[in-house]
Amino acid sequence: MFSQLAYESPDEVLFGFAKHPLNYGFRLKVGEGSVIPEVKYILKPGFERSQELLVEEYRKTTMAIMERMVNLGFDEVQLDTEFVEPMVTNKTWGSSVIREQKEILQKYYDEHGIKSGLRATVADIRRFERGLRDDKYLEMIMDAFESSAVEGADLLSIESRGGQEVFSYSLIRNDLTGILFSLGILAPRDVRFLWKEITKISRKAIPAGDTACALANSAMVLADGLVQRRIPHTLAAIIRAMSAVRTLACYEEGARGPGKDCAYENVIIKMITGYPISMEGKTSAPAHSSLVGNISAAVCDLWSNETITVDDFFSGKTVAAMLEMLCYDTSLMKESIASGNGKSLQQLLINSDKYRDPQALVLSPDKAFRIAKAIVSAKTDYDRVVAAAIESIHVIEEEIERLRLPEVEIKYLSSVKNFFENAPEEDKLIDEASRKYLERVENFKKSDYEL
């Protein structure tokens, strides 16, 4: 387990640079002083009717991306193909898409010198009602990883869902015990289980990383904006800090980055591991709104967009238009590095969002550094989660006036602080929470988490 941070100070951390850079794909260098656009996409329903339709549409999507690259004169890009369920349940579908895409990337490298990488994000199609560990759906997932690696995927990722059944039940009920149980016990155990297996079969592909999308991002979306607060924003921020522990677990089982963009907790992860990370922010607006549009770019190595449906704009494919926006963002960041103004641009990105919301505050490098330090100071996943929660509460408390939180949020923060400062011992929580949620959450099974 990581016991110290990769950096001595948050001032060392800048977009485009990682302590442990990666080289892969067609001469793509990540974390060596360049911020690279990573474009994500999903097909409209209907193309999953047949393998031929699916592969052909992904071919057209990839061509649209690469043609836009050539037309605008940009020379490095990463693609993230997020598998829809039929690409996992049908044995050859996902790997056929990867093979087709890789051939196109090879063509544009040979003919135009475009450096590129390809991430395969295999969908977590496991059914909670059937169990997470011994079922045909887990076997399908692992087959998809292995075949994707064989067909040329450079990176392997997943948005794993362990702990989601208890987390979702608890989040909408403001049940802090369930939130702690899911993030401190269930989710890390599932991540470790999955990534032990993924790293075994990764072959030449790099086991890249996981994301708390099913957990912390659910809280972020429910928190919503400054008017419609469906859950407290302070809680969403605390959950983000806590979620870094379950995401960190995949790196402790062999993942090496670059971390997947929808893991906003990657800011904390980079402080601990020094691995490159992908991030998303303002360019994820077509998929979801957030209060962290600029600050999330402060330490990124790839800059992404969250998933966009492949459709048509006046300018061409939606995915090509999104790529163009990403390219201009990354071009600005690269120019700031080349001109010696990287730290100035970084500070502007931070300052523009830092006090907009607690969710942005905990992603500020100076605050994320503190949360990361609290995490590595603890020795178990559970203690790490509690430490992350308490430190994030301290961070918010210190900036309470600048955050201009509503009175109801301030009072809520006090009660949450009391809960985490008096959190039960791990064994006691496991015993009590297991009995409680076996009764209340229909698909929760102790066997999924070795309890």
C-alpha positions as CSV (number, residue, x, y, z in Angstrom):
1,M,0.0,0.0,0.0
2,F,1.1,3.5,-0.7
3,S,2.5,5.0,2.5
4,Q,3.8,8.3,1.2
5,L,3.0,10.9,-1.4
6,A,4.8,11.1,-4.8
7,Y,5.3,14.8,-4.3
8,E,6.7,16.9,-1.4
9,S,4.5,19.9,-2.2
10,P,1.3,20.6,-4.2
11,D,3.3,23.3,-6.0
12,E,5.3,20.6,-7.7
13,V,2.2,19.3,-9.5
14,L,1.3,20.7,-12.9
15,F,-0.8,19.7,-15.8
16,G,1.2,17.8,-18.4
17,F,3.8,16.4,-16.0
18,A,3.7,13.2,-14.0
19,K,6.4,11.6,-11.8
20,H,5.9,8.3,-13.7
21,P,5.1,9.2,-17.4
22,L,3.9,6.6,-19.8
23,N,4.7,5.8,-23.4
24,Y,2.4,3.7,-25.5
25,G,0.4,3.4,-28.7
26,F,1.8,5.2,-31.7
27,R,4.5,7.2,-29.9
28,L,2.1,8.8,-27.5
29,K,3.9,10.2,-24.4
30,V,1.7,11.0,-21.4
31,G,3.0,13.0,-18.5
32,E,6.2,14.2,-20.2
33,G,5.3,17.8,-20.6
34,S,2.3,17.7,-22.9
35,V,-1.5,17.7,-22.2
36,I,-3.3,15.3,-24.7
37,P,-6.9,15.4,-25.7
38,E,-8.8,12.2,-24.9
39,V,-12.2,12.0,-26.7
40,K,-15.0,9.7,-25.5
41,Y,-18.2,8.7,-27.4
42,I,-21.1,6.4,-27.4
43,L,-23.4,5.3,-30.2
44,K,-27.1,6.0,-30.4
45,P,-29.3,3.0,-29.7
46,G,-29.9,0.7,-32.6
47,F,-26.4,-0.1,-33.8
48,E,-26.2,-3.0,-31.4
49,R,-28.6,-4.9,-33.6
50,S,-25.6,-6.6,-35.3
51,Q,-21.9,-6.8,-35.1
52,E,-21.5,-5.4,-38.6
53,L,-23.6,-2.3,-37.9
54,L,-21.7,-1.7,-34.7
55,V,-18.2,-2.0,-36.1
56,E,-19.0,0.1,-39.1
57,E,-20.4,2.9,-37.0
58,Y,-17.3,2.9,-34.8
59,R,-15.2,2.9,-37.9
60,K,-17.0,6.1,-39.1
61,T,-16.7,7.6,-35.7
62,T,-12.9,7.0,-35.5
63,M,-12.5,8.3,-39.1
64,A,-14.4,11.5,-38.2
65,I,-12.0,12.0,-35.2
66,M,-8.9,11.4,-37.1
67,E,-10.0,13.5,-40.1
68,R,-10.7,16.4,-37.8
69,M,-7.2,16.0,-36.3
70,V,-5.6,16.2,-39.8
71,N,-7.7,19.1,-40.9
72,L,-6.8,21.2,-37.9
73,G,-3.2,20.3,-37.8
74,F,-3.2,18.7,-34.3
75,D,-0.8,15.8,-33.9
76,E,-1.6,13.8,-30.7
77,V,-4.9,12.3,-29.4
78,Q,-6.3,9.5,-27.3
79,L,-9.5,7.7,-27.9
80,D,-11.6,6.1,-25.2
81,T,-14.0,3.5,-26.4
82,E,-16.5,2.8,-23.6
83,F,-18.1,-0.5,-24.3
84,V,-21.9,-0.8,-24.4
85,E,-23.3,-4.0,-22.9
86,P,-23.6,-6.0,-26.2
87,M,-19.8,-5.4,-26.8
88,V,-19.2,-7.4,-23.6
89,T,-22.0,-10.1,-23.8
90,N,-21.1,-10.9,-27.4
91,K,-17.7,-12.4,-27.3
92,T,-16.1,-10.9,-30.4
93,W,-18.0,-7.6,-30.7
94,G,-15.8,-5.4,-28.5
95,S,-12.5,-6.8,-29.7
96,S,-13.7,-6.3,-33.4
97,V,-14.3,-2.6,-32.7
98,I,-10.9,-2.3,-31.1
99,R,-9.2,-4.0,-34.0
100,E,-10.9,-1.8,-36.5
101,Q,-10.0,1.4,-34.6
102,K,-6.4,0.3,-34.1
103,E,-6.0,-0.2,-37.9
104,I,-7.3,3.3,-38.5
105,L,-5.0,4.8,-35.9
106,Q,-2.1,3.0,-37.6
107,K,-3.1,4.4,-41.0
108,Y,-3.1,8.0,-39.7
109,Y,0.2,7.5,-37.9
110,D,1.8,6.1,-41.0
111,E,0.3,8.7,-43.4
112,H,0.1,11.8,-41.2
113,G,2.3,11.2,-38.2
114,I,-0.5,11.5,-35.7
115,K,0.5,10.1,-32.3
116,S,-2.3,8.2,-30.7
117,G,-3.4,5.8,-28.0
118,L,-6.6,3.7,-27.5
119,R,-8.3,3.1,-24.2
120,A,-10.8,0.2,-23.9
121,T,-13.3,0.8,-21.1
122,V,-15.1,-2.4,-20.5
123,A,-18.6,-2.0,-19.1
124,D,-19.2,-3.5,-15.6
125,I,-22.2,-5.6,-16.6
126,R,-22.3,-7.7,-13.4
127,R,-25.8,-8.2,-11.8
128,F,-26.0,-7.6,-8.1
129,E,-28.9,-10.0,-7.9
130,R,-26.7,-12.8,-9.3
131,G,-23.6,-11.9,-7.3
132,L,-20.4,-10.0,-8.3
133,R,-17.8,-12.7,-8.1
134,D,-18.9,-16.1,-9.5
135,D,-21.1,-15.6,-12.5
136,K,-21.0,-15.6,-16.3
137,Y,-21.1,-11.8,-16.4
138,L,-17.7,-11.5,-14.6
139,E,-16.3,-14.1,-17.0
140,M,-17.6,-12.0,-20.0
141,I,-15.9,-8.9,-18.6
142,M,-12.6,-10.6,-18.2
143,D,-12.9,-12.1,-21.7
144,A,-13.5,-8.6,-23.1
145,F,-10.4,-7.2,-21.3
146,E,-8.2,-10.0,-22.6
147,S,-9.5,-9.9,-26.2
148,S,-9.2,-6.1,-26.3
149,A,-5.6,-6.4,-25.2
150,V,-5.0,-8.9,-27.9
151,E,-6.5,-6.7,-30.6
152,G,-4.4,-3.7,-29.7
153,A,-6.0,-1.7,-26.9
154,D,-3.2,0.3,-25.3
155,L,-5.1,0.9,-22.0
156,L,-7.6,-1.1,-20.0
157,S,-10.2,0.6,-17.7
158,I,-13.5,-0.1,-16.1
159,E,-16.0,1.9,-14.1
160,S,-16.6,-0.7,-11.5
161,R,-19.8,-0.7,-9.4
162,G,-18.9,-2.6,-6.2
163,G,-20.7,-1.1,-3.2
164,Q,-23.2,0.7,-5.4
165,E,-26.2,-1.2,-4.1
166,V,-25.7,0.0,-0.5
167,F,-24.4,3.4,-1.6
168,S,-27.4,4.3,-3.7
169,Y,-29.8,3.2,-1.0
170,S,-28.0,5.2,1.6
171,L,-27.3,8.4,-0.4
172,I,-30.9,9.2,-1.0
173,R,-31.7,8.6,2.6
174,N,-28.8,10.6,4.0
175,D,-27.7,7.4,5.7
176,L,-24.1,8.1,6.7
177,T,-23.5,4.6,8.1
178,G,-24.4,3.1,4.7
179,I,-22.2,5.6,2.8
180,L,-19.3,4.8,5.1
181,F,-19.9,1.1,4.8
182,S,-20.1,1.2,1.0
183,L,-17.0,3.4,0.5
184,G,-14.9,2.2,3.4
185,I,-15.6,-1.5,3.2
186,L,-17.5,-2.7,0.1
187,A,-16.1,-0.7,-2.8
188,P,-12.3,-1.1,-2.0
189,R,-12.8,-4.8,-1.6
190,D,-14.4,-5.1,-5.0
191,V,-11.9,-2.9,-6.7
192,R,-9.0,-5.0,-5.3
193,F,-10.7,-8.2,-6.4
194,L,-11.3,-7.0,-9.9
195,W,-7.9,-5.5,-10.5
196,K,-6.0,-8.5,-9.3
197,E,-7.7,-10.3,-12.2
198,I,-7.4,-7.5,-14.7
199,T,-3.7,-7.1,-14.2
200,K,-3.2,-10.8,-14.7
201,I,-4.7,-10.8,-18.2
202,S,-3.6,-7.3,-19.4
203,R,-0.9,-8.8,-21.7
204,K,0.8,-5.9,-23.6
205,A,-1.9,-3.4,-22.7
206,I,-1.5,-1.2,-19.7
207,P,-3.9,-1.7,-16.8
208,A,-4.9,1.9,-16.6
209,G,-7.4,2.6,-13.8
210,D,-10.8,2.6,-12.3
211,T,-13.3,5.4,-11.4
212,A,-15.8,6.1,-8.7
213,C,-18.3,7.1,-11.3
214,A,-21.1,4.9,-9.9
215,L,-20.5,6.3,-6.4
216,A,-19.0,9.8,-6.1
217,N,-20.3,11.0,-9.5
218,S,-23.8,9.9,-8.5
219,A,-23.5,12.2,-5.5
220,M,-22.2,15.0,-7.7
221,V,-25.1,14.8,-10.1
222,L,-27.6,14.6,-7.3
223,A,-26.0,17.6,-5.6
224,D,-26.6,19.5,-8.8
225,G,-26.2,23.3,-9.0
226,L,-26.4,26.2,-6.5
227,V,-30.2,26.4,-6.6
228,Q,-31.4,22.8,-6.9
229,R,-29.6,21.0,-4.0
230,R,-31.1,17.6,-3.9
231,I,-28.4,16.4,-1.5
232,P,-25.9,18.6,0.5
233,H,-23.0,19.8,-1.5
234,T,-20.8,19.4,1.5
235,L,-21.7,15.7,1.5
236,A,-20.9,15.4,-2.2
237,A,-17.5,16.9,-1.6
238,I,-16.8,14.6,1.3
239,I,-17.8,11.6,-0.7
240,R,-15.5,12.7,-3.5
241,A,-12.6,12.7,-1.0
242,M,-13.6,9.3,0.5
243,S,-13.9,7.8,-3.0
244,A,-10.2,8.3,-3.7
245,V,-9.5,5.3,-1.4
246,R,-11.4,2.8,-3.6
247,T,-9.9,4.2,-6.7
248,L,-6.4,4.1,-5.2
249,A,-6.9,0.4,-4.6
250,C,-6.7,-0.4,-8.3
251,Y,-3.2,1.1,-8.4
252,E,-2.1,-0.9,-5.4
253,E,-3.2,-4.0,-7.3
254,G,-1.2,-3.1,-10.4
255,A,-2.9,-0.4,-12.4
256,R,-0.4,2.3,-13.7
257,G,-2.6,5.0,-15.2
258,P,-3.4,7.2,-16.9
259,G,-6.4,7.3,-14.6
260,K,-9.8,7.5,-16.3
261,D,-11.3,11.0,-16.8
262,C,-14.6,10.7,-14.9
263,A,-12.7,9.9,-11.7
264,Y,-12.6,13.5,-10.5
265,E,-10.8,12.0,-7.4
266,N,-7.8,11.5,-9.7
267,V,-6.4,14.8,-8.4
268,I,-5.9,13.1,-5.1
269,I,-4.7,9.9,-6.8
270,K,-1.9,11.8,-8.7
271,M,-0.6,13.3,-5.5
272,I,-0.2,9.8,-4.0
273,T,0.9,7.8,-7.0
274,G,2.6,10.2,-9.4
275,Y,0.9,8.4,-12.3
276,P,-0.6,10.4,-15.2
277,I,-4.3,11.2,-15.0
278,S,-7.1,12.1,-17.4
279,M,-9.6,14.6,-16.2
280,E,-12.8,16.2,-17.5
281,G,-14.6,19.5,-16.6
282,K,-16.2,22.1,-18.7
283,T,-16.1,19.9,-21.8
284,S,-18.3,17.3,-20.0
285,A,-21.2,19.7,-20.0
286,P,-23.0,17.8,-22.8
287,A,-23.1,14.7,-20.5
288,H,-23.7,16.4,-17.1
289,S,-23.4,19.7,-15.4
290,S,-20.9,20.4,-12.7
291,L,-19.4,23.1,-10.6
292,V,-15.8,22.1,-11.3
293,G,-15.4,23.2,-15.0
294,N,-11.9,24.7,-14.8
295,I,-10.3,23.5,-11.6
296,S,-10.4,19.9,-12.7
297,A,-7.8,20.7,-15.4
298,A,-5.2,22.0,-13.0
299,V,-3.1,18.8,-12.8
300,C,-4.4,16.8,-15.8
301,D,-2.2,14.9,-18.3
302,L,-5.1,14.1,-20.6
303,W,-8.1,16.4,-21.0
304,S,-11.4,14.7,-21.8
305,N,-15.1,15.3,-22.4
306,E,-17.1,12.6,-20.7
307,T,-19.2,10.6,-23.1
308,I,-21.0,12.3,-26.0
309,T,-23.5,10.6,-28.2
310,V,-22.3,10.2,-31.8
311,D,-24.7,12.4,-33.9
312,D,-24.5,15.2,-36.3
313,F,-23.8,19.0,-35.8
314,F,-23.6,21.6,-38.5
315,S,-19.8,21.2,-38.4
316,G,-19.9,17.4,-38.7
317,K,-20.0,14.6,-36.2
318,T,-20.6,15.6,-32.5
319,V,-17.5,13.6,-31.5
320,A,-15.3,15.5,-34.0
321,A,-16.7,18.9,-32.7
322,M,-15.9,17.8,-29.1
323,L,-12.5,16.8,-30.1
324,E,-11.8,20.2,-31.6
325,M,-12.7,21.9,-28.3
326,L,-10.5,19.5,-26.4
327,C,-7.6,20.1,-28.8
328,Y,-7.8,23.9,-28.4
329,D,-7.9,23.6,-24.6
330,T,-4.9,21.3,-24.6
331,S,-3.1,23.5,-27.1
332,L,-3.4,26.4,-24.7
333,M,-2.1,24.4,-21.8
334,K,0.9,23.2,-23.9
335,E,1.7,26.7,-25.0
336,S,1.6,27.9,-21.4
337,I,4.2,25.2,-20.6
338,A,6.4,26.1,-23.5
339,S,6.3,29.8,-22.7
340,G,7.0,29.3,-19.0
341,N,3.5,30.4,-18.0
342,G,2.2,27.0,-17.0
343,K,1.9,27.8,-13.3
344,S,0.2,31.1,-14.1
345,L,-2.5,29.4,-16.2
346,Q,-2.9,26.7,-13.6
347,Q,-3.5,29.3,-10.9
348,L,-6.1,30.9,-13.1
349,L,-7.9,27.6,-13.6
350,I,-7.9,27.0,-9.8
351,N,-8.9,30.5,-8.8
352,S,-11.8,30.6,-11.3
353,D,-13.6,27.7,-9.5
354,K,-12.0,27.1,-6.1
355,Y,-14.6,28.8,-4.0
356,R,-17.6,28.1,-6.3
357,D,-18.5,25.0,-4.3
358,P,-17.1,22.6,-1.7
359,Q,-16.9,20.0,-4.6
360,A,-14.4,22.3,-6.4
361,L,-12.5,23.2,-3.2
362,V,-11.5,19.6,-2.5
363,L,-10.1,19.3,-6.0
364,S,-7.8,22.3,-5.6
365,P,-4.3,20.9,-5.6
366,D,-3.4,22.4,-2.2
367,K,-6.5,20.8,-0.6
368,A,-6.2,17.6,-2.5
369,F,-2.6,17.3,-1.3
370,R,-3.8,17.5,2.3
371,I,-6.5,14.8,1.7
372,A,-4.0,12.6,0.0
373,K,-1.6,13.0,2.9
374,A,-4.4,12.0,5.3
375,I,-5.1,8.9,3.2
376,V,-1.5,7.6,3.1
377,S,-1.1,8.2,6.9
378,A,-3.6,5.4,7.5
379,K,-3.0,1.7,7.1
380,T,-6.3,0.2,6.1
381,D,-8.8,1.1,3.4
382,Y,-11.4,1.8,6.1
383,D,-9.2,4.0,8.2
384,R,-8.1,5.8,5.0
385,V,-11.7,6.6,4.1
386,V,-12.5,8.0,7.6
387,A,-9.3,10.0,7.5
388,A,-10.2,11.4,4.0
389,A,-13.7,12.4,5.3
390,I,-12.4,14.2,8.3
391,E,-9.6,16.0,6.4
392,S,-12.1,17.1,3.7
393,I,-14.4,18.4,6.5
394,H,-11.5,20.4,7.9
395,V,-10.7,21.8,4.5
396,I,-14.3,23.0,4.0
397,E,-14.6,24.4,7.6
398,E,-11.5,26.6,7.0
399,E,-13.0,28.2,3.9
400,I,-16.6,28.4,5.2
401,E,-16.9,32.1,4.7
402,R,-15.4,32.2,1.2
403,L,-17.6,29.4,0.1
404,R,-20.7,31.3,1.1
405,L,-22.6,28.2,2.0
406,P,-26.3,28.3,3.0
407,E,-26.9,28.1,6.7
408,V,-28.5,24.6,6.3
409,E,-25.3,23.3,4.7
410,I,-23.2,24.8,7.6
411,K,-25.3,23.0,10.2
412,Y,-25.3,19.8,8.2
413,L,-21.5,19.9,8.0
414,S,-21.3,20.0,11.8
415,S,-23.4,16.9,12.1
416,V,-21.4,15.0,9.5
417,K,-18.2,16.0,11.3
418,N,-19.5,14.5,14.5
419,F,-20.4,11.3,12.8
420,F,-17.0,10.7,11.2
421,E,-15.0,11.8,14.3
422,N,-17.0,9.2,16.2
423,A,-17.0,6.5,13.5
424,P,-17.1,3.0,14.8
425,E,-14.2,0.5,14.7
426,E,-14.1,-1.4,11.4
427,D,-15.2,-4.8,12.8
428,K,-18.1,-3.2,14.6
429,L,-19.3,-1.4,11.5
430,I,-19.0,-4.6,9.4
431,D,-21.0,-6.5,11.9
432,E,-23.8,-4.0,12.4
433,A,-24.0,-2.7,8.8
434,S,-24.0,-6.2,7.3
435,R,-27.1,-7.1,9.3
436,K,-28.8,-3.8,8.6
437,Y,-28.4,-3.8,4.9
438,L,-29.0,-7.5,4.4
439,E,-32.5,-6.7,5.6
440,R,-33.0,-3.4,3.7
441,V,-31.0,-3.7,0.4
442,E,-32.5,-6.5,-1.7
443,N,-29.4,-7.4,-3.7
444,F,-26.7,-6.9,-1.1
445,K,-24.7,-10.1,-0.5
446,K,-21.9,-10.5,2.0
447,S,-20.3,-13.1,-0.2
448,D,-19.6,-10.4,-2.8
449,Y,-17.2,-8.7,-0.4
450,E,-15.7,-11.6,1.6
451,L,-17.6,-10.5,4.7
